[in-house]
Amino acid sequence: MSCLFVSLAHFEPGLSASTLRSKICDFFQTDPPLGEFEKASQAIKFESNQELEPYVASMRKTSTQGGALEIMAYCEMFPRKCIVTSTRRKDRAKNHITEFVSPRTPNPEKCVSVKWNGGHYDPDKECPLGDPQRPLGNSQPEESQPSDPQAENPDRTDENVFY
């Protein structure tokens, strides 16, 4: 089973990783809007250069690893905001964070965080839904947050937010 599905299922009580994988594949199969794309097939073609049917058939295999497309689908389906923090050595100094949020869900029900080391995902924690520009893991109270999140974390840009 893919560590991504295990990590995301961690935040959905009563939902196993294999059931989540199946639900995401079923979701893809309907070719709904996905992120900034009008259809999942367009996003899949853009990200993987595969057609919808072979991609979904491959993703249904437990040996196939999930990634950005599956996180986007998760955010669309549940509605969630998902923050991925890279723990790879080369990204640690930059505090590299990628946010996934559906443009069709302006107010997600929950925010979850997973860690990615370049080859493996681990569940991290549920996180506050507050200001989406506020960096994750900052223990300062909200009223003492700097007014310019870009100044606090210069590597955080709109390029790291997937819609």
Buried (B, 14 or more C-beta within 10 A) or exposed (E): BBBBBBBBBBBBEEBEBBEBBBBBBEBBBEBBBBBEBEBBBBBBBEBBEBEBEEBBEEBBEEEBEBBBBBBBBBBBBBBBBBBBBBBEEEBEEEBBBBBBBBEEBEEBEBBBBBBBBEEEBBBBBEBEEEEEBBBBEBEEEEEEBEEEBEEBBEBBEEEBBBB
